[in-house]
Amino acid sequence: ESRWPYLFGAIIVPSLIQVVILPFLPESPRYLLLEKHNTSKAEKAFQTFLGKDDVSHEVEEVLAESRVQRNTKLVSILQLLRTHAARWQVITVVVTMGCYQLCGLNAV
């Protein structure tokens, strides 16, 4: 019992390793392309990750996904529950997650 503080302190070592290594990791190509709008850095990051020179197909694919996401209509929870096709799936998931919370399975 006297060694419990050491167990809680053991998390310090991986945390320090992560803090030291994190500045040297490259940014995500999707983040650079979609959030920062920096195509050249995104292409360089794709080249680093994929190990090939021509990454124009991957850049176009990310941009196409972004266009599709922008055109996707978001629905509210109320609209989702009013949709007959999705109502029972949503109810099933909500009841299942509620049972997980109440039975203590998450604590295990």
C-alpha positions as a Python dict, from the first residue, in 0.01 Angstrom:
ca = {
    (1, 'E'): (0, 0, 0),
    (2, 'S'): (287, 238, 60),
    (3, 'R'): (386, 224, -309),
    (4, 'W'): (57, 358, -453),
    (5, 'P'): (203, 708, -508),
    (6, 'Y'): (472, 554, -732),
    (7, 'L'): (203, 391, -944),
    (8, 'F'): (29, 724, -996),
    (9, 'G'): (364, 892, -1067),
    (10, 'A'): (456, 639, -1336),
    (11, 'I'): (246, 830, -1588),
    (12, 'I'): (498, 1114, -1575),
    (13, 'V'): (757, 923, -1782),
    (14, 'P'): (539, 866, -2096),
    (15, 'S'): (404, 1220, -2063),
    (16, 'L'): (751, 1370, -2066),
    (17, 'I'): (853, 1156, -2365),
    (18, 'Q'): (547, 1277, -2554),
    (19, 'V'): (614, 1643, -2472),
    (20, 'V'): (972, 1612, -2597),
    (21, 'I'): (884, 1426, -2920),
    (22, 'L'): (566, 1615, -3015),
    (23, 'P'): (732, 1925, -3169),
    (24, 'F'): (925, 1704, -3413),
    (25, 'L'): (619, 1521, -3550),
    (26, 'P'): (476, 1645, -3881),
    (27, 'E'): (135, 1808, -3905),
    (28, 'S'): (-155, 1614, -4053),
    (29, 'P'): (-187, 1666, -4429),
    (30, 'R'): (-565, 1702, -4400),
    (31, 'Y'): (-523, 1970, -4133),
    (32, 'L'): (-268, 2158, -4340),
    (33, 'L'): (-484, 2142, -4651),
    (34, 'L'): (-832, 2205, -4511),
    (35, 'E'): (-770, 2424, -4205),
    (36, 'K'): (-447, 2607, -4287),
    (37, 'H'): (-506, 2615, -4667),
    (38, 'N'): (-137, 2545, -4722),
    (39, 'T'): (-116, 2316, -5025),
    (40, 'S'): (263, 2300, -5046),
    (41, 'K'): (308, 2189, -4685),
    (42, 'A'): (22, 1941, -4723),
    (43, 'E'): (187, 1789, -5031),
    (44, 'K'): (518, 1769, -4844),
    (45, 'A'): (345, 1596, -4550),
    (46, 'F'): (175, 1350, -4787),
    (47, 'Q'): (511, 1277, -4948),
    (48, 'T'): (664, 1215, -4605),
    (49, 'F'): (383, 984, -4495),
    (50, 'L'): (337, 792, -4820),
    (51, 'G'): (697, 789, -4942),
    (52, 'K'): (619, 885, -5302),
    (53, 'D'): (674, 1199, -5505),
    (54, 'D'): (341, 1235, -5687),
    (55, 'V'): (69, 1296, -5427),
    (56, 'S'): (-165, 1503, -5643),
    (57, 'H'): (-425, 1223, -5641),
    (58, 'E'): (-432, 1220, -5260),
    (59, 'V'): (-464, 1600, -5242),
    (60, 'E'): (-755, 1592, -5488),
    (61, 'E'): (-917, 1312, -5291),
    (62, 'V'): (-903, 1513, -4967),
    (63, 'L'): (-1044, 1819, -5142),
    (64, 'A'): (-1326, 1610, -5292),
    (65, 'E'): (-1412, 1470, -4948),
    (66, 'S'): (-1418, 1823, -4812),
    (67, 'R'): (-1661, 1934, -5084),
    (68, 'V'): (-1889, 1639, -5010),
    (69, 'Q'): (-1886, 1716, -4637),
    (70, 'R'): (-1973, 2080, -4699),
    (71, 'N'): (-2273, 1974, -4908),
    (72, 'T'): (-2399, 1729, -4646),
    (73, 'K'): (-2710, 1844, -4466),
    (74, 'L'): (-2698, 1815, -4087),
    (75, 'V'): (-3009, 1704, -3901),
    (76, 'S'): (-3110, 1768, -3543),
    (77, 'I'): (-3183, 1496, -3291),
    (78, 'L'): (-3553, 1570, -3317),
    (79, 'Q'): (-3545, 1529, -3698),
    (80, 'L'): (-3350, 1206, -3656),
    (81, 'L'): (-3611, 1066, -3418),
    (82, 'R'): (-3892, 1169, -3655),
    (83, 'T'): (-3734, 968, -3937),
    (84, 'H'): (-3900, 628, -3928),
    (85, 'A'): (-3599, 447, -4080),
    (86, 'A'): (-3354, 565, -3812),
    (87, 'R'): (-3579, 587, -3505),
    (88, 'W'): (-3540, 228, -3384),
    (89, 'Q'): (-3164, 228, -3438),
    (90, 'V'): (-3127, 545, -3230),
    (91, 'I'): (-3353, 413, -2954),
    (92, 'T'): (-3160, 84, -2947),
    (93, 'V'): (-2826, 260, -2912),
    (94, 'V'): (-2956, 497, -2640),
    (95, 'V'): (-3105, 212, -2436),
    (96, 'T'): (-2789, 2, -2473),
    (97, 'M'): (-2562, 286, -2362),
    (98, 'G'): (-2795, 363, -2071),
    (99, 'C'): (-2775, -1, -1959),
    (100, 'Y'): (-2395, 12, -1977),
    (101, 'Q'): (-2395, 314, -1748),
    (102, 'L'): (-2634, 158, -1499),
    (103, 'C'): (-2483, -192, -1481),
    (104, 'G'): (-2130, -78, -1394),
    (105, 'L'): (-1964, -236, -1695),
    (106, 'N'): (-1764, 82, -1758),
    (107, 'A'): (-1610, 57, -1411),
    (108, 'V'): (-1475, -289, -1488),
}
